[in-house]
Amino acid sequence: MDKRKNLQSIANAIYAADKIRNILKDPNTRNSYTPGKRAYNNISVFGEVIRVIADYLPNSNNYRGNSLKEMVDKSAIYINTYKKLKQQLISARNGKLNKNKLVETLAIVRPLLKNERKVIVDKVLKIYEILNT
């Protein structure tokens, strides 16, 4: 059993290294990999690399592996919320702030809220949806 787990861990490391290499060599990224130079200024590339590492961690019940996956998932939620909120605020700055923009902003911020506040925002969104139908 230990040999099988070790072989699986080695294979996962090779797969992860290949995916990371493909991410860094991708011409769509602003900063492609060049040996000997600082090439990782783009935070989204760094996030993708960390996501790959977290996906290919050995399946174990140790604290370090589980917490890394949880942190990567949580950071992805924060990054997505930040991007959407930034776009929302830019569009609100260009136009007039109305109830639609406010409700859309609540929907964007919803994943970051804790239980009680998330329930309140859900209720507000449902009431808004009912009023608009």
Sequence and secondary structure as in RCSB ss.txt:
>XXXX:A:sequence
MDKRKNLQSIANAIYAADKIRNILKDPNTRNSYTPGKRAYNNISVFGEVIRVIADYLPNSNNYRGNSLKEMVDKS
AIYINTYKKLKQQLISARNGKLNKNKLVETLAIVRPLLKNERKVIVDKVLKIYEILNT
>XXXX:A:secstr
 HHHHHHHHHHHHHHHHHHHHHHHH TTSSS   TTS     HHHHHHHHHHHHHTS     HHHHHHHHHHHHH
HHHHHHHHHHHHHHHHHHHS   HHHHHHHHHHHGGGS HHHHHHHHHHHHHHHHHH 
